[in-house]
Amino acid sequence: MRVIRLALVSSLAAVSLVGSSFATASAEQLPAPQPSPAVEAAPNVEGSLSAAAPIGLFVTTGDKVHYSTSKPGSPAAMSGHGWWIKGTTKATKANISIWLEVKSGKGWRVVGSGVKKNAYPGGGSKGRATARMVCAQGPVAPGTKWTYRTRIDVDLIGHADSSEQAVTAPQSYPCLPQA
């Protein structure tokens, strides 16, 4: 199951969004993005008020946190990836930030992060951001597991977007987090 964020965005600048501006659900639960006829007055790039700017859609998505090794015999690591799907936005590139987090007490602690600049939509090894953490070496009691997730933020280049972030479903592994 992949977690996705569906966001309404203005093609020119930030727009006051009414109601829920995004949805987080499994890919199977959401229909494909459809064009939106909604328009709203928004300031243009120079800051003066422009004509109505169409609102577009895009999807922020990522895979589940999983074990990763770069080479056979290398230490075990936790890894997660984030990317975006175009939808109806006029944006063609985005900067993607991803944070790998471990459950710590009542909250979450960042243990790895990554950025992919100028990413085209669609993912793949060249169109996604990766967050990775090598598992720490140390004594681990049998059956002990730690819970990991990722937070993903997509910032469209040259177009406004909302500040919401996608969060993947927590996954538990016997991988001791780095201090």
Secondary structure as GFF3:
##gff-version 3
##sequence-region A 1 179
A	DSSP	beta_strand	3	10	.	.	.	ID=ss1
A	DSSP	beta_strand	24	26	.	.	.	ID=ss2
A	DSSP	beta_strand	39	43	.	.	.	ID=ss3
A	DSSP	beta_strand	49	62	.	.	.	ID=ss4
A	DSSP	beta_strand	66	68	.	.	.	ID=ss5
A	DSSP	beta_strand	77	85	.	.	.	ID=ss6
A	DSSP	beta_strand	94	104	.	.	.	ID=ss7
A	DSSP	beta_strand	107	119	.	.	.	ID=ss8
A	DSSP	beta_strand	129	134	.	.	.	ID=ss9
A	DSSP	beta_strand	146	156	.	.	.	ID=ss10
A	DSSP	beta_strand	166	167	.	.	.	ID=ss11
A	DSSP	beta_strand	171	173	.	.	.	ID=ss12
###
